[in-house]
Amino acid sequence: MTFTKRRTIAGLAIAFALGLISVGVFLVGEQQRTRIVDQGHQTRAIVTSDHDDEFDHWYTVSYTAQEQNRTADLRYPWVIDKIPVGRALTVYVDADDPELIATADGYSTPLWTSAPGWFAVLAVFAAFISVVDRLTSSRRQKPENG
């Protein structure tokens, strides 16, 4: 019984840690995105492709920054909205790094932008497994009346 209790506590601790990582990565990404929107140069980007069939969902956009045509992949931390290919978006380009762009509504270019969603899913999964394991172990250990 003690082993099951320890295993449950460890599983819930892992779930809590994954949840904290999710929040931390989100806050860091949100701070960077907000800085780019506040201090960056506004430009227009066109959605050129929708990568919905991939492991991670993102949009490729084309835009002009520092008099050069560029492309970038826009990601979102949680569930992503459907944006049709060809739609124009207002993006903000980082003054120091024109490869970094962001939108006012939460999309940005860093690869880890979608990581909070994945860490949150893993946290819920770890908590679910821990609780289910605890419940099934408790049922198996109940003495039969008789």
PAKOLTOR-48725 format. One record per residue (C-alpha): x, y, z; residue in one letter. Coordinates in nm, 3 decimals. Example, Ala and Ser with C-alpha at 12.3 -4.5 7.8 and 13.67 -1.06 7.14 Angstrom:
BEGIN
    east   north      up type
   1.230  -0.450   0.780    A
   1.367  -0.106   0.714    S
This chain:
BEGIN
    east   north      up type
   0.000   0.000   0.000    M
   0.284   0.240   0.080    T
   0.441   0.174  -0.260    F
   0.114   0.261  -0.435    T
   0.080   0.578  -0.229    K
   0.437   0.682  -0.313    R
   0.382   0.606  -0.679    R
   0.063   0.815  -0.681    T
   0.236   1.106  -0.508    I
   0.528   1.083  -0.751    A
   0.290   1.079  -1.049    G
   0.101   1.381  -0.920    L
   0.429   1.561  -0.851    A
   0.534   1.495  -1.212    I
   0.196   1.627  -1.331    A
   0.241   1.939  -1.117    F
   0.595   1.992  -1.250    A
   0.475   1.956  -1.610    L
   0.199   2.206  -1.536    G
   0.453   2.452  -1.396    L
   0.674   2.406  -1.702    I
   0.371   2.473  -1.923    S
   0.290   2.795  -1.738    V
   0.655   2.905  -1.734    G
   0.712   2.848  -2.105    V
   0.383   3.023  -2.183    F
   0.472   3.328  -1.971    L
   0.820   3.360  -2.125    V
   0.676   3.326  -2.476    G
   0.396   3.570  -2.400    E
   0.645   3.824  -2.267    Q
   0.853   3.795  -2.586    Q
   0.544   3.813  -2.809    R
   0.416   4.121  -2.625    T
   0.756   4.291  -2.656    R
   0.762   4.225  -3.031    I
   0.408   4.361  -3.074    V
   0.482   4.669  -2.861    D
   0.824   4.752  -3.007    Q
   0.823   4.586  -3.349    G
   0.745   4.721  -3.691    H
   0.397   4.650  -3.822    Q
   0.372   4.483  -4.162    T
   0.139   4.263  -4.360    R
   0.186   3.887  -4.391    A
   0.004   3.643  -4.618    I
  -0.073   3.288  -4.505    V
   0.089   3.066  -4.767    T
   0.028   2.722  -4.616    S
  -0.155   2.549  -4.334    D
   0.034   2.263  -4.169    H
  -0.265   2.098  -4.004    D
  -0.165   1.744  -4.092    D
   0.160   1.760  -3.896    E
   0.232   1.656  -3.535    F
   0.215   2.025  -3.448    D
  -0.019   2.271  -3.620    H
   0.124   2.593  -3.763    W
   0.093   2.837  -4.051    Y
   0.364   2.949  -4.292    T
   0.339   3.317  -4.379    V
   0.531   3.542  -4.616    S
   0.610   3.903  -4.528    Y
   0.856   4.181  -4.606    T
   1.102   4.309  -4.346    A
   1.408   4.526  -4.395    Q
   1.329   4.536  -4.768    E
   1.358   4.157  -4.802    Q
   1.090   3.898  -4.866    N
   1.082   3.645  -4.584    R
   0.883   3.346  -4.466    T
   0.813   3.230  -4.114    A
   0.609   2.969  -3.930    D
   0.345   3.107  -3.692    L
   0.244   2.893  -3.396    R
  -0.002   2.936  -3.109    Y
   0.035   2.800  -2.753    P
  -0.306   2.634  -2.723    W
  -0.577   2.525  -2.966    V
  -0.518   2.697  -3.297    I
  -0.783   2.879  -3.501    D
  -0.846   2.792  -3.863    K
  -0.695   3.060  -4.088    I
  -0.750   3.016  -4.462    P
  -0.452   3.016  -4.697    V
  -0.427   3.354  -4.868    G
  -0.556   3.556  -4.574    R
  -0.365   3.872  -4.488    A
  -0.253   3.912  -4.128    L
  -0.107   4.207  -3.943    T
   0.225   4.097  -3.794    V
   0.491   4.278  -3.598    Y
   0.857   4.223  -3.683    V
   1.122   4.228  -3.412    D
   1.354   4.522  -3.474    A
   1.663   4.323  -3.367    D
   1.578   3.995  -3.541    D
   1.352   4.020  -3.849    P
   1.304   3.642  -3.840    E
   1.091   3.684  -3.525    L
   0.735   3.796  -3.586    I
   0.422   3.799  -3.373    A
   0.056   3.892  -3.398    T
  -0.150   4.087  -3.148    A
  -0.377   3.786  -3.094    D
  -0.113   3.538  -2.976    G
   0.066   3.385  -3.274    Y
   0.445   3.400  -3.289    S
   0.743   3.236  -3.460    T
   0.955   3.059  -3.196    P
   0.934   2.682  -3.233    L
   0.857   2.641  -2.863    W
   0.545   2.865  -2.887    T
   0.322   2.557  -2.898    S
   0.508   2.380  -2.614    A
   0.275   2.496  -2.331    P
  -0.014   2.308  -2.487    G
   0.187   1.987  -2.508    W
   0.317   2.019  -2.152    F
  -0.040   2.081  -2.030    A
  -0.162   1.767  -2.209    V
   0.123   1.565  -2.054    L
   0.040   1.707  -1.709    A
  -0.325   1.606  -1.737    V
  -0.223   1.263  -1.868    F
   0.022   1.208  -1.578    A
  -0.241   1.313  -1.323    A
  -0.501   1.087  -1.485    F
  -0.268   0.786  -1.486    I
  -0.171   0.847  -1.122    S
  -0.530   0.871  -1.002    V
  -0.650   0.574  -1.207    V
  -0.355   0.366  -1.084    D
  -0.437   0.461  -0.726    R
  -0.805   0.373  -0.765    L
  -0.743   0.039  -0.933    T
  -0.476  -0.053  -0.677    S
  -0.714   0.033  -0.392    S
  -0.984  -0.190  -0.539    R
  -0.747  -0.484  -0.572    R
  -0.631  -0.450  -0.211    Q
  -0.976  -0.430  -0.046    K
  -1.041  -0.736   0.171    P
  -1.349  -0.931   0.082    E
  -1.629  -0.944   0.340    N
  -1.721  -1.285   0.438    G
